[in-house]
């Protein structure tokens, strides 16, 4: 072993081991060591023991004659690598470089990169051009294309017409024949360089497209299908022969629905697969003075007695669509310039459609009888004028006017409405007399008759007469006349026990506690009592005496208000209302002996 820079005894130096200049103690006289070509068979270790360690230095620049096996110095490396190693610090290449993997794999290890950091970056003069982040995302700031702009261009910043819109171009950039895909849709540029969304029709041949123009029709964007120009100012234009097919074969399924424009849209028209049109709100057919002004039902025929009609269908008891009424017209005379017609209103009767009323300019209004008992009959039965309605008795006895309903079932009925005009000249029902079947069993029929009047804008029932009762919905004012030969049943608030006992003075005349199991407070009665109205209490405990606490509205007159019951004894307390003092005067207290 040979150590240069430390003690080397003379005895250890061989003839071919090289030459070193040493002082008397065996130390190097300088930092230079000259070696001749020799073979060294043992390890050579260089140790720099100087205060400023510079390592092994050449005496001169020998780089011109370096061989592939020469040990190079720092000056040589700096001159050929730009001064720094690209593996340890930033550096600049002075020429083209090639990495020959020679069949091996080149790996860039980014496993230690943190979140949102990049593993590989290539910069361009204006900033970052390409990078790969820790998620493996490949980020490009620019375009992926060949040098001639043909093929597919992946462009982040867009090109020409699209500013900063991200886009992909098929064809040549900035030409009039290219297809461009961007965040606003698919754009096909034709020879006029206008933007068009165009979809070819299968089997349509050359020039057959569905075309959607972005611009060219004034302000805003439009959707045009089946044509090349808008008809008016519509936003969506469907042109040509248009077919809308339902999604399935169910009759109740929708083929087309039209919604309103509210913030929460609702269906207006629902066109069903079976041809039905379902309206979800009232529909008005409004004409225009410069187009149409009527809704016509047209039948292309001109023979007398032929006609057309509007049908009203409803469900019957088995939910089968049934025609219940018709509104129509027949031809009476079809002579040009002298036409006349007959208007009809028909309704179904016992499963058969029958004309019940007709109107023409010869006979006026005719109401046809619907049965032998006649609901209404024109002529001598009913006469209507501008001042009165006159009902004439037909035949012998009976009543001048009969309201008849051809149905017999419990809770069915008929009514007579009395209508007048209000201050807004609108027809208003001011009174109604109703008759209703309670029991329609032959020989034991029962009925109910009620009287309704308008009360503050609402039709309200005030009187109901039944076979066993007369019910008033309001106070009975006899105008100081007496009611004779009558028994009035009291209205009683009755309970076994109550900690707080309250009487409704508008509805109850007596209060009864039958088995008081707790002390009781008698609260102020509710309602609006009147002068001298009577109120009687009856108390009985459950075998244990209970205390009675009276509201201050109860005032003792000539007696003492009871404050407790006597076990198992009845106690009566009689009161009269004093509206002058707003007091219930207690005038009687009686207890069972």
CORWO-V917998 format. One record per backbone hydrogen bond with DSSP energy under -0.5 kcal/mol. NH is the residue of the N-H (numbers start at 1). CO is the residue of the C=O. Records with the same first field share a line. If there is no record, write none. Layout:
NH: CO, CO
//
This chain:
2: 43
4: 2, 45
5: 3, 6
6: 3
8: 26
12: 9
13: 10
14: 12
17: 14
19: 34
22: 20
23: 27
26: 23
29: 21
34: 19
40: 38
41: 39
45: 2, 43
47: 4, 45
49: 47
53: 51
54: 52
62: 60
65: 62
66: 63
70: 67
72: 70
77: 73
78: 74
79: 75
80: 76
81: 77
82: 78
83: 78
84: 81
88: 85
89: 85
100: 98
101: 99
104: 101
107: 105
109: 107
110: 108
113: 110
117: 114
119: 132
120: 132
122: 130
124: 127
127: 124
129: 122
130: 122
131: 139
132: 120
133: 137
134: 117
136: 133
139: 131, 137
141: 129
142: 140
144: 154
145: 143
146: 150
149: 146
153: 169
154: 144, 152
155: 153, 167
156: 142
161: 159
162: 159
163: 160
165: 162
167: 155
168: 181
169: 153
170: 179
171: 151, 169
172: 177
173: 149
175: 172
178: 189
179: 170
180: 187
181: 168
182: 180, 185
183: 166
185: 182
187: 180, 185
188: 186, 196
189: 178, 187
190: 188, 194
193: 190
196: 188
197: 212
198: 196
199: 210
201: 208
204: 201
208: 205
209: 207
210: 199
211: 209
212: 197
214: 195
215: 195
222: 213
223: 235
224: 222
225: 237
237: 223
238: 236
239: 225, 237
242: 240
245: 243
247: 254
253: 250
255: 271
256: 271
258: 269
260: 266
265: 263
268: 258
269: 258
270: 278
271: 256
272: 270, 276
273: 253
274: 251
275: 272
278: 270, 276
279: 277
280: 268
286: 284
287: 285
288: 292
291: 288
296: 294
298: 296
301: 299
305: 331
306: 303
308: 329
310: 327
312: 325
313: 311
314: 322
316: 320
319: 316
322: 314
324: 312, 322
325: 312
326: 346
327: 310
328: 344
329: 308
330: 342
331: 306
332: 340
333: 340
338: 335
340: 333
342: 330
343: 359
344: 328
345: 357
346: 326
347: 354
348: 324
349: 352
352: 349
354: 347
356: 345, 354
357: 345
358: 366
359: 343
360: 364
364: 360
366: 358
368: 356, 366
374: 371
378: 367
380: 378
381: 378
382: 377
383: 390
385: 388
390: 383
391: 389
392: 381, 390
395: 393
404: 402
407: 405
411: 437
412: 409
414: 435
416: 433
417: 415
418: 431
419: 417
420: 428
422: 426
425: 422
428: 420
430: 418, 428
431: 418
432: 452
433: 416
434: 432, 450
435: 414
436: 448
437: 412
438: 446
439: 446
444: 441
446: 439
448: 436
449: 465
450: 434
451: 463
452: 432
453: 460
454: 430
455: 458
458: 455
460: 453, 458
462: 451
463: 451
464: 471
465: 449
466: 464, 469
471: 464
472: 470
473: 462
477: 475
478: 476
481: 478
484: 482
488: 486
489: 487
492: 490
493: 510
494: 492
495: 512
501: 521
502: 500
505: 503, 526
507: 504
508: 504
509: 491
510: 491
511: 536
512: 493
513: 538
514: 495
515: 496
516: 540
520: 547
521: 499
522: 549
523: 501, 521
526: 503
532: 577
533: 530
535: 575
536: 509
537: 573
538: 511
539: 571
540: 513
542: 516
548: 563
549: 520
551: 522
554: 551
555: 553, 584
557: 586
558: 556
565: 546
567: 565
569: 566
571: 539
572: 590
573: 537
574: 588
575: 535
576: 585
577: 533
578: 583
579: 577
582: 578
583: 578
584: 553
585: 576, 583
586: 555
587: 574, 585
588: 574
590: 572
592: 570
//
